[in-house]
């Protein structure tokens, strides 16, 4: 029965590690997409003609 009592704490640690892993993946994805979006907007803005005064 000691094994059953300790499994709750082990499960909590596993969920915590899984949550941290998901957070790291989401942060990396948002950073990557943000950089690509910034590059795309920079490319578009430099290719557009400048307005005349």
Residue pairs with C-beta under 8 A, 6 or more apart in sequence:
none
